[in-house]
Amino acid sequence: MIEEKRRHPADDLLSALIRTTDEDADRLTHTELRATTFLLLVAGHATTTNLIANGVLTLLHHPEQLPALRADWTLLPGAVEEILRYAGPQVFSTRRFTTTPWRVGETDVVIPGGGETVMVALSAADRDPARFPRPDTFDIRRPSPSHMAFGHGIHYCLGAPLARLQAATALNSLFTRFPALALAPGADRTWRRSLITRGLTRLPVRVAG
């Protein structure tokens, strides 16, 4: 894709990044260009599309929640947060690697240093009953503490505000435009085969009653 855009540049983000690399490699090396492109595709696109699809499916699976949202769109920000907690698009964090031995909480488990791989189960943290009452219940009115869908600390997702806005805009537009939106009876819903992300490859719906 990069080489194709290099031969045929256009008015888009990838072409601009390629120009930056070719004109001033001190600002963005070829390796950094590939890494940035991968990051934008995965973190800036795939996670958001998965969030929107997961949100649609979750709301349609909870018919007792959806009418309340349609009747009061001020509940939408909270609904997006609950979707992120309940059906977030990122199951695990990206890989971390140990530099020194690391003890897991107050347990006797110690992960050795020297580059051992560590993956944090974000979705498990967001179903922790010690933090979330009735963690397996989807509740758009949940007055819950912060979830882990966007990570934490220095690894917190830079695009979190944009992802929230995109999800809220998409859900509001979809359910407003199609008030009779429902899951297609007997339709096959398949999930992506991925360890890190959670998203649908197909979500057949019916737009009219």
TORZA-179177 format. One record per atom (N, C-alpha, C, O): residue number from 1; y, z, x; atom name. Coordinates in steps of 0.001 Angstrom, whole numbers, plus 500000, padded with zeros to 6 digits. Each point is the difference from the previous one (the first is absolute). Layout:
N
  nr      y      z      x atom
 NUM      Y      Z      X   CA
...
END
This chain:
209
  nr      y      z      x atom
   1 498794 500000 500832    N
   1 501206 500000 499168   CA
   1 501255 500000 500866    C
   1 500967 499297 499707    O
   2 499007 501498 501362    N
   2 501157 500057 500892   CA
   2 500250 498646 500648    C
   2 501139 499540 500072    O
   3 497795 499825 500399    N
   3 500168 498704 500662   CA
   3 500467 498937 499012    C
   3 500793 499129 500355    O
   4 498718 500937 498403    N
   4 500448 499044 498982   CA
   4 501482 500186 499708    C
   4 500733 499021 499862    O
   5 499711 502229 500042    N
   5 501418 500276 499750   CA
   5 500860 499639 501214    C
   5 501166 499630 499864    O
   6 498244 500484 501305    N
   6 500756 499614 501202   CA
   6 500259 498495 500002    C
   6 501074 499548 500398    O
   7 497926 499675 499151    N
   7 500166 498545 499934   CA
   7 500894 499589 498836    C
   7 500732 499015 500092    O
   8 499207 501740 498813    N
   8 500763 499642 498802   CA
   8 500733 501239 499485    C
   8 499609 500572 498982    O
   9 501452 499846 501714    N
   9 500731 501202 499581   CA
   9 500701 499793 498660    C
   9 500335 498878 499620    O
  10 499874 502223 499680    N
  10 500676 499960 498707   CA
  10 500916 501214 499891    C
  10 500142 500775 500946    O
  11 500465 499373 497904    N
  11 500913 501120 499774   CA
  11 499197 501189 499463    C
  11 500115 500362 498829    O
  12 499078 500235 502039    N
  12 499172 501132 499588   CA
  12 499912 501006 501140    C
  12 500438 499738 501120    O
  13 498988 501413 498570    N
  13 499969 501106 500957   CA
  13 499176 499665 501231    C
  13 500426 500277 501122    O
  14 498391 499125 498687    N
  14 499147 499695 501146   CA
  14 500676 499010 500941    C
  14 499910 500152 501218    O
  15 500760 498843 498244    N
  15 500718 499042 500858   CA
  15 501090 500697 500790    C
  15 500214 499687 501171    O
  16 500484 501262 498197    N
  16 501056 500746 500698   CA
  16 499416 500843 501125    C
  16 500592 500088 501076    O
  17 498254 500532 498690    N
  17 499356 500793 501049   CA
  17 499551 499114 501153    C
  17 500110 500387 501164    O
  18 499388 498437 498520    N
  18 499568 499063 501041   CA
  18 501199 499557 500838    C
  18 499906 499915 501225    O
  19 501223 499803 498115    N
  19 501197 499613 500749   CA
  19 500437 501112 500937    C
  19 500399 499739 501135    O
  20 499529 501497 498394    N
  20 500367 501133 500847   CA
  20 499091 500078 501217    C
  20 500466 500255 501111    O
  21 498235 499526 498684    N
  21 499039 500044 501108   CA
  21 500243 498871 500992    C
  21 500026 500225 501210    O
  22 500151 498570 498282    N
  22 500144 498837 500879   CA
  22 501329 499990 500738    C
  22 500085 499522 501132    O
  23 500951 501004 498229    N
  23 501326 499953 500619   CA
  23 500276 501210 500883    C
  23 500792 499916 500938    O
  24 498557 501210 498767    N
  24 500260 501210 500773   CA
  24 498755 500872 499973    C
  24 499899 500925 499194    O
  25 499145 498775 501696    N
  25 498728 500723 500008   CA
  25 500152 501458 500404    C
  25 499093 500805 499785    O
  26 502076 499547 500811    N
  26 500228 501408 500336   CA
  26 500178 500842 498739    C
  26 499782 501211 500030    O
  27 500608 498163 498868    N
  27 500190 500721 498736   CA
  27 498709 500080 499208    C
  27 499744 501003 499334    O
  28 499445 497963 500728    N
  28 498746 499969 499249   CA
  28 499015 499116 500758    C
  28 500160 498780 500045    O
  29 498825 501835 500547    N
  29 499017 499228 500755   CA
  29 499042 499306 499032    C
  29 499998 500280 498801    O
  30 499190 498813 501740    N
  30 499036 499282 499165   CA
  30 498979 500972 499403    C
  30 499586 499847 498851    O
  31 500014 501152 501937    N
  31 499066 501002 499477   CA
  31 500650 500802 498876    C
  31 499369 500271 498978    O
  32 501880 500101 501211    N
  32 500715 500745 498967   CA
  32 500230 499155 498747    C
  32 500003 500518 498883    O
  33 500189 498176 501314    N
  33 500157 499102 498855   CA
  33 498747 500013 499134    C
  33 500089 500118 498778    O
  34 498729 499759 501858    N
  34 498748 500024 499243   CA
  34 499808 501348 499308    C
  34 499589 500063 498842    O
  35 500711 501001 501876    N
  35 499835 501339 499421   CA
  35 500949 500217 498824    C
  35 499613 500582 498987    O
  36 501625 498951 501146    N
  36 500984 500155 498922   CA
  36 499597 499187 498780    C
  36 500135 500457 498865    O
  37 499365 498328 501377    N
  37 499557 499146 498900   CA
  37 498849 500653 499238    C
  37 499980 500015 498769    O
  38 499064 500524 501985    N
  38 498865 500696 499386   CA
  38 500481 501203 499192    C
  38 499530 500238 498887    O
  39 501407 500518 501680    N
  39 500527 501185 499318   CA
  39 500691 499621 498690    C
  39 499804 500654 498975    O
  40 501004 498285 501064    N
  40 500708 499564 498789   CA
  40 499028 499538 498924    C
  40 500207 500264 498815    O
  41 498732 499046 501596    N
  41 499035 499483 499034   CA
  41 499229 501136 499343    C
  41 499830 500020 498781    O
  42 499703 500926 502031    N
  42 499168 501086 499479   CA
  42 500844 501064 499317    C
  42 499787 500327 498833    O
  43 501183 500215 501918    N
  43 500780 501129 499481   CA
  43 501086 499563 499029    C
  43 500351 500748 499087    O
  44 500183 498052 501097    N
  44 501112 499571 499168   CA
  44 499616 499150 498806    C
  44 500824 499769 499115    O
  45 497941 499764 500844    N
  45 499594 499128 498894   CA
  45 498727 500491 499322    C
  45 500005 500274 498800    O
  46 498913 499839 501950    N
  46 498702 500325 499396   CA
  46 500025 501360 499308    C
  46 499464 500144 498901    O
  47 501147 500844 501727    N
  47 500008 501329 499390   CA
  47 500797 500018 498694    C
  47 499619 500681 499048    O
  48 501483 498573 500908    N
  48 500818 499988 498786   CA
  48 499310 499261 498867    C
  48 500023 500463 498860    O
  49 499364 498395 501434    N
  49 499277 499280 498946   CA
  49 498825 500836 499494    C
  49 499709 500003 498804    O
  50 499618 500704 502102    N
  50 498909 500881 499577   CA
  50 500526 501148 499146    C
  50 499373 500378 499010    O
  51 501773 500176 501370    N
  51 500594 501092 499225   CA
  51 500311 499543 498576    C
  51 499716 500718 499042    O
  52 500862 498099 500818    N
  52 500353 499498 498678   CA
  52 498737 499777 499161    C
  52 499937 500426 498847    O
  53 499062 498907 501732    N
  53 498758 499743 499255   CA
  53 499288 501301 499657    C
  53 499518 500165 498880    O
  54 500410 500760 502076    N
  54 499372 501292 499723   CA
  54 500744 500737 498891    C
  54 499386 500668 499167    O
  55 501938 499206 500827    N
  55 500800 500654 498978   CA
  55 499748 499417 498619    C
  55 499872 500739 499024    O
  56 500056 497942 500892    N
  56 499720 499350 498713   CA
  56 498639 500445 499482    C
  56 499867 500380 498837    O
  57 499120 499571 502029    N
  57 498649 500381 499588   CA
  57 499958 501467 499565    C
  57 499390 500330 498983    O
  58 501254 500543 501780    N
  58 499976 501428 499678   CA
  58 500674 500279 498664    C
  58 499479 500765 499189    O
  59 501671 498622 500576    N
  59 500702 500208 498733   CA
  59 499196 499458 498819    C
  59 499954 500624 498940    O
  60 499414 498217 501241    N
  60 499194 499442 498916   CA
  60 498731 500806 499767    C
  60 499445 499985 498902    O
  61 500100 500712 502116    N
  61 498825 500852 499860   CA
  61 500342 501349 499354    C
  61 499105 500762 499635    O
  62 502175 499524 500229    N
  62 500432 501274 499424   CA
  62 500934 499719 498817    C
  62 501212 500183 500108    O
  63 498226 499376 498775    N
  63 500823 499615 498846   CA
  63 500807 501148 499413    C
  63 500954 499763 499259    O
  64 498684 501474 501055    N
  64 500785 501126 499503   CA
  64 501283 500183 500797    C
  64 500919 500674 499534    O
  65 499166 498738 501660    N
  65 501166 500121 500860   CA
  65 500985 498846 499820    C
  65 501213 500203 500025    O
  66 498263 498597 499795    N
  66 500828 498797 499963   CA
  66 501022 500001 498858    C
  66 501149 499630 500243    O
  67 498502 500763 498531    N
  67 501016 500011 498939   CA
  67 501181 500913 500306    C
  67 501138 499687 499647    O
  68 498597 501435 501005    N
  68 501088 500912 500368   CA
  68 500948 499340 500993    C
  68 501215 500179 499920    O
  69 498231 499066 501005    N
  69 500827 499299 500983   CA
  69 500819 498904 499336    C
  69 501183 499838 500298    O
  70 498192 499408 498801    N
  70 500719 498925 499313   CA
  70 501122 500558 499125    C
  70 501022 499344 499801    O
  71 498785 501858 499683    N
  71 501011 500606 499133   CA
  71 501134 500640 500790    C
  71 501082 500229 499460    O
  72 498678 500057 501798    N
  72 501010 500677 500815   CA
  72 499861 499561 501456    C
  72 499226 500572 500767    O
  73 501541 498398 499596    N
  73 499884 499443 501347   CA
  73 500586 500908 501078    C
  73 499866 499705 501187    O
  74 500786 501400 498420    N
  74 500435 500962 501024   CA
  74 498798 500688 500647    C
  74 500132 500634 501047    O
  75 498695 499237 498327    N
  75 498776 500552 500586   CA
  75 499437 499104 501101    C
  75 499061 500390 500695    O
  76 501502 498417 499471    N
  76 499422 499031 500929   CA
  76 499967 500478 501450    C
  76 498964 499840 500645    O
  77 502108 500738 499908    N
  77 499909 500469 501398   CA
  77 498859 500985 500212    C
  77 499278 499918 500994    O
  78 500559 501018 498065    N
  78 498894 500941 500113   CA
  78 498651 499323 499852    C
  78 499029 500383 500651    O
  79 500914 498597 498481    N
  79 498754 499259 499824   CA
  79 499604 499276 501286    C
  79 498825 499972 500367    O
  80 502153 499447 500309    N
  80 499718 499318 501275   CA
  80 499462 500996 501020    C
  80 499049 499698 500722    O
  81 501556 501493 499342    N
  81 499519 501014 500945   CA
  81 498574 500418 499662    C
  81 499182 500202 500898    O
  82 500515 499927 497810    N
  82 498652 500389 499605   CA
  82 498999 498889 500285    C
  82 498858 500282 500360    O
  83 501549 498460 499486    N
  83 499127 498882 500362   CA
  83 499716 500028 501498    C
  83 498863 499800 500428    O
  84 502173 500449 500362    N
  84 499821 500091 501442   CA
  84 499009 501104 500367    C
  84 499176 499829 500898    O
  85 500908 501298 498406    N
  85 499085 501108 500284   CA
  85 498593 499708 499494    C
  85 499018 500205 500714    O
  86 500897 499320 498062    N
  86 498716 499854 499311   CA
  86 499243 498740 500422    C
  86 498774 500024 500111    O
  87 501940 498890 500123    N
  87 499357 498708 500304   CA
  87 500779 499262 501073    C
  87 500271 498806 499874    O
  88 500085 501902 501172    N
  88 500814 499415 501061   CA
  88 499322 498823 500685    C
  88 498773 499906 499989    O
  89 502002 499197 500607    N
  89 499437 498805 500620   CA
  89 499446 500227 501402    C
  89 499361 499113 500568    O
  90 500879 502062 499987    N
  90 499575 500275 501370   CA
  90 499024 501172 499984    C
  90 500402 501143 499784    O
  91 498321 498574 500444    N
  91 498979 501050 499947   CA
  91 500040 500866 501253    C
  91 499962 501227 499917    O
  92 500115 498136 501224    N
  92 500070 500704 501279   CA
  92 501306 499655 500706    C
  92 500619 498971 499727    O
  93 499780 501896 501172    N
  93 501098 499654 500899   CA
  93 499487 498978 501012    C
  93 498795 499774 500112    O
  94 502123 499618 500614    N
  94 499567 499176 501125   CA
  94 499410 500917 501067    C
  94 500217 501211 499979    O
  95 499050 498211 500935    N
  95 499277 500796 500995   CA
  95 500950 500788 500909    C
  95 501060 499519 500401    O
  96 498519 501696 499902    N
  96 500657 500814 501022   CA
  96 498984 500227 501117    C
  96 498792 499926 499774    O
  97 501703 500349 501424    N
  97 499120 500221 501150   CA
  97 500415 501276 500712    C
  97 501177 500202 500299    O
  98 497846 500657 499969    N
  98 500297 501285 500612   CA
  98 500354 499844 501476    C
  98 499426 499173 500710    O
  99 501519 501629 499729    N
  99 500329 500076 501433   CA
  99 499520 501322 500596    C
  99 499760 500096 501204    O
 100 500103 500915 497952    N
 100 499477 501307 500408   CA
 100 499060 500488 498899    C
 100 500049 499468 498891    O
 101 499101 501519 501372    N
 101 499155 500561 498936   CA
 101 500861 500535 498857    C
 101 501064 500574 500228    O
 102 498465 499231 498550    N
 102 500812 500349 498828   CA
 102 499141 500723 498976    C
 102 498991 499467 499537    O
 103 501411 501744 500113    N
 103 499258 500801 499026   CA
 103 500437 499627 498582    C
 103 501192 499849 499728    O
 104 497833 500004 499376    N
 104 500278 499634 498621   CA
 104 500327 501261 499204    C
 104 499115 500794 499680    O
 105 502170 499377 500005    N
 105 500438 501144 499211   CA
 105 499544 501315 500589    C
 105 500134 500228 501202    O
 106 499326 500643 497952    N
 106 499527 501306 500448   CA
 106 498475 500033 500105    C
 106 499386 501066 499940    O
 107 500016 497760 500216    N
 107 498539 499911 500108   CA
 107 499571 500076 501453    C
 107 500827 500098 500907    O
 108 497849 499855 499299    N
 108 499448 499967 501356   CA
 108 499795 498571 500502    C
 108 499476 499786 501094    O
 109 500942 499239 498094    N
 109 499814 498603 500382   CA
 109 501093 499592 500990    C
 109 501190 500134 499713    O
 110 498400 499373 501439    N
 110 500938 499533 501024   CA
 110 499686 498549 500325    C
 110 498881 499668 500391    O
 111 502103 499481 499444    N
 111 499849 498590 500353   CA
 111 500322 499850 501479    C
 111 501086 500389 500429    O
 112 498004 499059 500357    N
 112 500257 499888 501440   CA
 112 501211 499130 500307    C
 112 500378 499135 499210    O
 113 500220 501110 501948    N
 113 501076 499134 500461   CA
 113 499438 498734 500618    C
 113 498802 499730 499912    O
 114 502064 499505 500706    N
 114 499529 498825 500721   CA
 114 499844 498757 499163    C
 114 499186 499133 500319    O
 115 501590 500763 498599    N
 115 500002 498753 499250   CA
 115 499017 499926 498854    C
 115 499621 498903 499590    O
 116 499953 502238 499877    N
 116 499147 499983 498805   CA
 116 500801 499490 498795    C
 116 501183 500308 499857    O
 117 498165 498916 499287    N
 117 500659 499442 498826   CA
 117 500060 501035 498879    C
 117 499009 500665 499698    O
 118 502167 499461 499692    N
 118 500185 500909 498875   CA
 118 500615 499204 498854    C
 118 500985 499285 500183    O
 119 498415 500850 498628    N
 119 500553 499343 498814   CA
 119 500179 501053 498908    C
 119 499058 500710 499651    O
 120 502138 499381 499824    N
 120 500327 500992 498984   CA
 120 499792 499394 498619    C
 120 500530 498929 499703    O
 121 498703 501749 499457    N
 121 499724 499515 498648   CA
 121 501149 500391 499077    C
 121 500001 501088 499423    O
 122 500974 498018 500442    N
 122 501178 500278 499181   CA
 122 499619 500218 498540    C
 122 500545 500883 499338    O
 123 498521 498314 500162    N
 123 499605 500112 498594   CA
 123 499311 501327 499722    C
 123 500134 500547 498905    O
 124 499133 499975 502064    N
 124 499372 501312 499824   CA
 124 501052 501096 499971    C
 124 499910 500932 499201    O
 125 501088 498958 501669    N
 125 501081 500985 500004   CA
 125 500734 500016 498672    C
 125 500438 501056 499544    O
 126 499701 497783 499834    N
 126 500719 499905 498730   CA
 126 499152 500422 498796    C
 126 500484 499993 498868    O
 127 498258 500372 501374    N
 127 499157 500576 498936   CA
 127 499613 501438 500364    C
 127 499018 500532 499483    O
 128 501753 500087 501404    N
 128 499703 501365 500445   CA
 128 500316 500986 498875    C
 128 501165 500136 499625    O
 129 497829 500557 499824    N
 129 500262 500923 498885   CA
 129 500852 501202 500401    C
 129 500590 500654 499141    O
 130 499477 499640 502153    N
 130 500840 501109 500439   CA
 130 501480 499631 499929    C
 130 500866 500875 500005    O
 131 499415 497830 499930    N
 131 501390 499537 499967   CA
 131 500382 499411 498654    C
 131 501150 500104 499575    O
 132 497882 499274 499752    N
 132 500276 499327 498734   CA
 132 499105 500576 498908    C
 132 498789 499783 500039    O
 133 501758 500941 498992    N
 133 499192 500448 498861   CA
 133 499408 498794 499271    C
 133 500671 498983 499830    O
 134 498065 501135 499739    N
 134 499303 498901 499319   CA
 134 500179 498687 500776    C
 134 500531 499034 499451    O
 135 499042 500918 501794    N
 135 500305 498852 500869   CA
 135 499424 498676 499519    C
 135 500525 498941 500345    O
 136 498403 501098 498864    N
 136 499391 498759 499539   CA
 136 500554 499547 498659    C
 136 499494 499045 499410    O
 137 501539 501628 500103    N
 137 500654 499623 498754   CA
 137 501276 499215 500309    C
 137 500819 500427 500814    O
 138 499340 498434 498535    N
 138 501200 499183 500167   CA
 138 501044 500466 498995    C
 138 499755 499992 498793    O
 139 501406 500414 501702    N
 139 501035 500576 499135   CA
 139 501373 499557 500498    C
 139 500472 500460 501040    O
 140 500165 498639 498206    N
 140 501289 499465 500448   CA
 140 501105 501057 499948    C
 140 501081 499791 500551    O
 141 498659 501334 498797    N
 141 500983 501086 499955   CA
 141 499693 501105 501017    C
 141 500586 501080 499941    O
 142 498518 498653 500964    N
 142 499566 501026 500945   CA
 142 501164 500477 500880    C
 142 500607 499198 500711    O
 143 499705 502100 499242    N
 143 501040 500537 500901   CA
 143 499357 500400 501329    C
 143 499916 501181 500336    O
 144 499636 497815 500405    N
 144 499150 500282 501159   CA
 144 500796 500026 501299    C
 144 501082 499419 500081    O
 145 498378 501257 500938    N
 145 500599 499906 501330   CA
 145 499788 498605 500581    C
 145 499305 499167 499418    O
 146 501294 500601 501715    N
 146 499948 498660 500599   CA
 146 498556 499589 500297    C
 146 499176 500814 500416    O
 147 500543 497895 499358    N
 147 498688 499447 500320   CA
 147 500015 499429 501409    C
 147 501021 500029 500687    O
 148 497824 499449 499734    N
 148 499851 499477 501360   CA
 148 499876 498479 500031    C
 148 499639 499431 501030    O
 149 500656 499909 497859    N
 149 499788 498551 499933   CA
 149 500815 499236 501036    C
 149 499581 498935 500453    O
 150 501581 501600 499929    N
 150 500838 499330 500999   CA
 150 499889 500651 501379    C
 150 500813 499719 500880    O
 151 498201 501137 499313    N
 151 499877 500673 501277   CA
 151 500900 501221 500072    C
 151 500430 500540 498981    O
 152 499847 499884 502251    N
 152 500758 501237 500181   CA
 152 500655 500000 501374    C
 152 499512 499372 500939    O
 153 501599 501342 499159    N
 153 500641 500216 501298   CA
 153 500480 498720 500643    C
 153 500571 499134 499338    O
 154 499192 500750 501966    N
 154 500491 498826 500727   CA
 154 499270 498725 499588    C
 154 500459 498899 500303    O
 155 498399 501245 499004    N
 155 499242 498838 499546   CA
 155 500296 499656 498543    C
 155 499319 499157 499416    O
 156 501686 501484 499993    N
 156 500338 499715 498605   CA
 156 500438 498544 499857    C
 156 500736 499480 500839    O
 157 498811 499876 498106    N
 157 500240 498567 499799   CA
 157 501493 499685 499902    C
 157 500706 500572 499169    O
 158 499767 498525 501675    N
 158 501407 499603 499978   CA
 158 500354 499246 498718    C
 158 501150 500017 499560    O
 159 497863 499328 499848    N
 159 500260 499190 498804   CA
 159 499780 500739 498696    C
 159 499964 499369 498944    O
 160 499886 501955 501091    N
 160 499701 500766 498786   CA
 160 501020 499780 498887    C
 160 499593 499767 498862    O
 161 501721 500297 501406    N
 161 500966 499766 498908   CA
 161 499867 498609 499381    C
 161 500120 499847 498784    O
 162 499633 499142 502048    N
 162 499844 498639 499486   CA
 162 498719 499874 499178    C
 162 499999 499359 498949    O
 163 498922 501241 501518    N
 163 498735 499937 499259   CA
 163 500138 500662 498638    C
 163 499498 499484 499001    O
 164 501180 501655 500955    N
 164 500222 500683 498717   CA
 164 500810 499111 499050    C
 164 499681 499893 498816    O
 165 501355 499481 501709    N
 165 500850 499133 499180   CA
 165 499225 498797 499494    C
 165 500106 499644 498826    O
 166 499116 499727 502043    N
 166 499225 498831 499599   CA
 166 498979 500363 498923    C
 166 499848 499275 499017    O
 167 499460 501835 501167    N
 167 498995 500410 499023   CA
 167 500646 500320 498657    C
 167 499499 499579 498958    O
 168 501605 501160 501056    N
 168 500677 500358 498757   CA
 168 500513 498759 499282    C
 168 499862 499885 498782    O
 169 500726 499191 501961    N
 169 500527 498777 499407   CA
 169 498880 499161 499385    C
 169 500135 499490 498888    O
 170 498758 500372 501847    N
 170 498886 499188 499518   CA
 170 499374 500608 498747    C
 170 499738 499288 499031    O
 171 500022 502012 500984    N
 171 499363 500639 498848   CA
 171 500896 499964 498772    C
 171 499526 499739 498895    O
 172 501758 500518 501286    N
 172 500936 499957 498883   CA
 172 500067 498586 499417    C
 172 499956 499826 498782    O
 173 500150 499178 502080    N
 173 500109 498611 499538   CA
 173 498737 499562 499282    C
 173 500069 499373 498943    O
 174 498772 500956 501628    N
 174 498736 499549 499437   CA
 174 499743 500613 498626    C
 174 499679 499288 499048    O
 175 500462 502041 500852    N
 175 499667 500661 498740   CA
 175 501095 499819 498941    C
 175 499740 500170 498809    O
 176 501474 499487 501617    N
 176 501052 499687 499028   CA
 176 499820 498589 499451    C
 176 500138 499768 498799    O
 177 499558 499304 502082    N
 177 499846 498606 499575   CA
 177 498739 499798 499167    C
 177 499983 499186 499076    O
 178 498960 501562 501256    N
 178 498730 499843 499295   CA
 178 499596 501333 499377    C
 178 499181 500722 500569    O
 179 501378 499613 498279    N
 179 499717 501297 499386   CA
 179 498548 500183 499574    C
 179 499544 501129 499822    O
 180 499727 497770 500013    N
 180 498592 500099 499594   CA
 180 499050 499850 501184    C
 180 498801 499802 499804    O
 181 501712 500288 501406    N
 181 499173 499822 501193   CA
 181 498797 500938 499965    C
 181 500137 501193 499729    O
 182 498689 498254 500547    N
 182 498770 500794 499991   CA
 182 499015 499381 500980    C
 182 500132 498834 500374    O
 183 498886 501948 500037    N
 183 498949 499478 500854   CA
 183 499171 498991 499224    C
 183 499681 500221 498831    O
 184 499974 498685 501807    N
 184 499173 498976 499352   CA
 184 498596 500558 499781    C
 184 499376 500479 500947    O
 185 500116 499466 497816    N
 185 498670 500556 499715   CA
 185 498921 499342 500847    C
 185 499920 498775 500084    O
 186 499257 502050 500538    N
 186 498870 499496 500767   CA
 186 500366 499274 501277    C
 186 499133 499407 500641    O
 187 502139 500625 499743    N
 187 500423 499259 501192   CA
 187 499507 500699 501265    C
 187 499855 501222 500045    O
 188 499896 497975 500965    N
 188 499527 500521 501280   CA
 188 501189 500413 500855    C
 188 500848 499173 500336    O
 189 499213 502096 500013    N
 189 501046 500489 500897   CA
 189 499355 500344 501334    C
 189 499160 500897 500076    O
 190 501227 498400 500963    N
 190 499394 500205 501310   CA
 190 501022 500587 500963    C
 190 501200 499746 499899    O
 191 498289 501044 501033    N
 191 500851 500700 500958   CA
 191 499855 499391 501380    C
 191 498939 499488 500358    O
 192 502125 500570 500406    N
 192 499968 499493 501370   CA
 192 499023 500835 500834    C
 192 499908 501216 499826    O
 193 499383 498139 501055    N
 193 499077 500689 500897   CA
 193 500789 500416 501248    C
 193 500102 499249 500970    O
 194 500441 501943 498977    N
 194 500848 500469 501090   CA
 194 499833 501502 500149    C
 194 499895 500725 499011    O
 195 500082 499734 502226    N
 195 499898 501434 500258   CA
 195 501328 500696 499788    C
 195 500033 501133 499522    O
 196 501061 498210 500825    N
 196 501301 500662 500016   CA
 196 500743 499844 498687    C
 196 500544 500975 499480    O
 197 499490 497816 499974    N
 197 500790 499759 498791   CA
 197 499117 499982 498761    C
 197 498793 499772 500081    O
 198 501831 500473 498769    N
 198 499286 499968 498721   CA
 198 500785 499103 499052    C
 198 501121 500327 499610    O
 199 498293 498558 500029    N
 199 500687 499069 499120   CA
 199 499034 499035 499349    C
 199 498882 499794 500473    O
 200 501567 499625 498440    N
 200 499182 499068 499229   CA
 200 500141 498576 500515    C
 200 501065 499603 500472    O
 201 497860 499638 499435    N
 201 500100 498557 500250   CA
 201 500258 499264 498691    C
 201 500578 498912 500004    O
 202 498997 501675 498866    N
 202 500216 499402 498682   CA
 202 500277 501106 498999    C
 202 499361 501051 500036    O
 203 501595 498713 499067    N
 203 500280 500934 498904   CA
 203 500287 499191 498735    C
 203 501161 499820 499634    O
 204 497787 499690 499691    N
 204 500212 499208 498772   CA
 204 500558 500874 498880    C
 204 499489 501088 499735    O
 205 501553 498427 499620    N
 205 500617 500733 498894   CA
 205 500222 499059 498820    C
 205 499958 498778 500141    O
 206 500279 501817 498696    N
 206 500357 499263 498796   CA
 206 501452 500333 499692    C
 206 500354 501178 499939    O
 207 500493 497823 499866    N
 207 501424 500247 499832   CA
 207 500432 500013 498546    C
 207 501143 500344 499703    O
 208 497979 499294 499396    N
 208 500341 499993 498586   CA
 208 498864 500642 499211    C
 208 498835 499927 500389    O
 209 501527 500701 498498    N
 209 499011 500679 499182   CA
 209 499149 499017 499198    C
 209 499113 500416 499255    O
END
